[in-house]
């Protein structure tokens, strides 16, 4: 497992998402693109590029990332081409199977916000973005395109324009989804099913929180929250610990590994195309993969729903 060993040596680069030009995380100018570089080195050394479905993402605008095209990255023709060419160079390949828009150009109520978001400028016209992506597909540099951290309105806008012949159809949407954040089920799940734009669920273990290893204030050596205490998304809300403890208790009562139960739940949802996993050890990887064979019985699913009713969206 050479690529897993490389991520273990650089834990900040180990993805629980698909790769992206802005990674590793935490983001720093000196490690910009490092995750893609590790994967590219593995491709070059293994010769297995044709055995892999490769996805990566183009960064949207973010003034806190001035090293990404001056902090002014957009989803117009010039920026998308520059982003893709940089990714291809780092990944040591001449095409990407799935190319995703990492986050919208407009402000959304995500990343910890569930309240109404005031209307903000839309940024690059969606038609131009689709046209730019269509160019890259026609050139053979991209096979399919997708969204990430997008809303139901944004997804449907892209899909409707594609149906009007304005460019390629979005094949997927990569958003957060786990037992600690099931907000995708409201609105977007219907889009995913009816429009065949399936969810690539990320952070399905809530940065490892749903394994139970952080309960009671524990911070195991080498764990992500131990190495990077600024990662507070799954710790900062009053119900985060209680909801996690309830799910861990359920898993153990049913003789299941808590992390495998959490992943099996995500995999079982009809709107999910893939559950993205992250691992820094071979044991974690093997356990995560084995979750695909875990079938949750109906009584357990009902108990999970009861916990969800008690702790709804504890980690937005």
N, C-alpha and C positions, 0 to 999 in steps of 0.2 A: 504494500500500500504506500508507494512513494509519495503520492500527493497528500495523503493523510499525515504522513510524517512531516512533510513540509509545513502543513498548517499547524501541527502540534508544536513545531519550533517557533512559529509566529502566531500565537493564539489570537492576536488582534485581527488576523486576516481570515480566520476560520469562519466561513459563511453559514448563516442559517437562512440565507436568501439565495437566489441565483447570483452569480458574479455581477459586478457593475463597475463602470469606470471609476467611480468615486471611492470604492473600497480599497484599502481596509478601513475598519471602524475600530476605535475612534478615528475620525478623519483628520489627517495631517498632510501638509504639503509633501513631506518627505516620503510618505507611504501611499500617495495617490497612485492608483492603478496596480498596487502590489498584489492584490488577489488575482487579478487577470494574469499578471506576470508569473505567478506560481503555477497556475493552470497551463499557461503557455509553455513553461519549461517542462512540465510533465508531458504535454503533447509532443514536444520536440524529442524528449528522451524515450518515450514509450512507443511512438508511432501509432497511437491508438485514436487519433482524432476522428477517424471514420466510424469508431465504435461508440461515440458519445453524442448525445443530443445537447448541444451547447446553447445556453441562453446568457445574455448579458443585457445591461441597461445603459441608456443615455441619461445623464443628469439634467434635471431642469434647473431653473435659475435659483441661486442661493448666494446672497452676498456674504455669508459666513464661509464660503468656499472660494476665495479669490483665485486660487490656483487652478480652478476648473474654468478655463476660457474666460479669465478675468472676473469670475463671479457673475457673469452676465450670460450664461448659457441659455439657449432658447431651443425650441423645437422647430426652427426654420431650416431651410435647405443647407445653409452654410454650417450651422452648428451641428446638425445631425450628421452631416458628412464628416466633419472634423472629429466628432465623438466616435463614430464607427471606425474610421481609419485608425485612430489611436488604439481602440480596443483590439482591432485585428492585428495590429503590430505587436501589442503586448501578449495576445493570446497565441501568436505564431500560427495563424490560420488565415485563409482567404475568404471565409464565410462564417456567418453565425446562423444557427438554426432558428432561434427566436430572439428578436431584438425588441426590447421593451422601453417605454417611456417611464423613467424612474418615479417621477412625481409630476403633477400638473404644474403648469405655469401660474395658475391662479391659486389663491388661498383656499384651503378646505378645512373642514372641522374634523381633522384626523390627528394622529400622533398625540393622543391624550385629550382631545377636545370632542365633546359630544353636543355642545351647545350650538345654537344657530350661528352661522358665519355670515357676516355682512357681505353684500355683493362687492366683488373686487374685479379689476380688469382681467380679461380672459387671456391676454398675451397673444402669441402667434395664432393666426386663424387656423382652425382645425383642418380646413381644406388644404392649406399650404403644408401642414405637417403630414397629412396623408399623401400628398403629392411627393414630398421629399422621401418618404418611406417607400413609395411606389418606385421611385428612381433607383433606390438601393436594391430593391427586389429584382427589378429588370436587369440590373448589372450583375446579378448572381451573388451579391455580397450578403444578402439576407434572404432567408427562406420564408419566415413568417414573422408577424409583428404582434405585440401585446402591450397591455397597460400595466401600471403598478400604482398602488396608493390612489386609485381613482374612485370617483363617486358613481352612483347609478346614472345621474344626468350626463356626466362626462362620457361614460361608457356608451350610453345609448346615442349620444351625439355623434361619436366616431362611427358607430355601427350604422346609423341611419345614412350618414354621408357616404360610407362605403357602398351601401345598397343603392345609392344614387349614382354610382360609378365614379366617385371622387377619389378612390384609392383602395388600398387593401383592407380587408376586414380584420379587426382585432381578433386574434385567436385565443387570447387568454387575458386574465387579469390577476396580478399578484398583489394580494392584500393580506393584512394580518388576520389570522383566524385561529382561535384556540378555545379551550374551555374557559379561559379568563377573558376572552374578548370575542363574542359571537355577533358583533354588530353587522358583519357581512350578511347575516341571515335576513336582515330587514332591507328589502329593496334589491340589493345586488344579487342575492341568491336567485331570484326570479330571472334577472337578466342573464346570469350565467347559464341557467337551464334552458330558457326559451330561445336565447340567441346563440347557444353553443359557444359561449365564451367562458370557458371553465376557470375556476379559481385555482391558482397556484398558491396554496396557503403557506405563509411564512410565519415564523415565530410560534410554531404550533406547540412548543413546550414553554413558551413564555420565557425565553432565555434560560431554559433549564429549570425554572421555578416549579413547574408541574411534576418534576421528578421527586419533589419533596426535600431536596438536599439543603434548601435554605431555611426550612421551617425552624422556628424558635431562635432566629437570629444566627443560625449556623452560616459560616463562610468557609467551605472546604478549600484547602490549598489547591491552587491551580484552576479553580472554577472561575467562570467569566465575571460574575458579580464580585468575586474576591479580587480579581486582577483589575477590574474597572468599576470601582464603587460609584462612579458617576452614572452608571446605567440603572436608573431608578424607576423605569416605566412600570415594572411588575412588583414594585415594593412600596410605591409612594401613596397608594390609596388605602383608606381605612379597611376595606374589605378584601384586600389582596391576600393577606395571610389567612384569613378565615376561609375564603373560597378555596384556596389551595389546600388547606388542611382537610376540608370536607371532601374534595376530590381524591386526595391521597388516601383518606380513610376508606372511601368507597372501594377504591382499587384493591386495597389490602383485604377488605372483607370478602371480596370476590376472588381472592387468590391471584391477583394480577399485579404486575409491576406498574407503579403509578405512571411512569413515562410512557410505557407501551399502551396503557389504557387511554391516555391523552391523545397519542398519535392515532390509535385505532378509531377513536371517536371522529377525528377529523377525516380520516380516510373513508369512513363509512357514509359521509354526507354525499347526497346525489349531485350536488353542484361543485364538488371538488374534483379537479383533474389530477392534481398531484399535491402531495404533502412534502414540503421542503424540510429536510432535516440538517442539523448541524452536529458535528462531533469533533472532539479533539483527541479521542482515544479509540483504538480499535474495538474495545469492549462496548463503548457507547454506540459506535457505528453498527455493530452486530445486533445490539439490542434494539436500536431504532428500526433497522431493516426487518427484524423479526416481528415488529408490530403489525406489519402488513398482513400477517396470518392470524392475527387476533380478532375474533368475532365477539362483539359485545352482546350478551343476552338481553332480551327485552326488559326483564326486571331491572337490570343495571341501567339501561338507557332511561327508564322512568325515574330512577333515583338521581341520575345526572340532571334530568330536567328539573327535578325538585330543588337541587342545589342551585341551578341556574335561576330559578324563580326567586330564590332567597338572596342570591348575590348576582344580580344582573349587571353585566359589563363592569366587573370590579377593576379591570385594567384597560381603560379605553386607549 
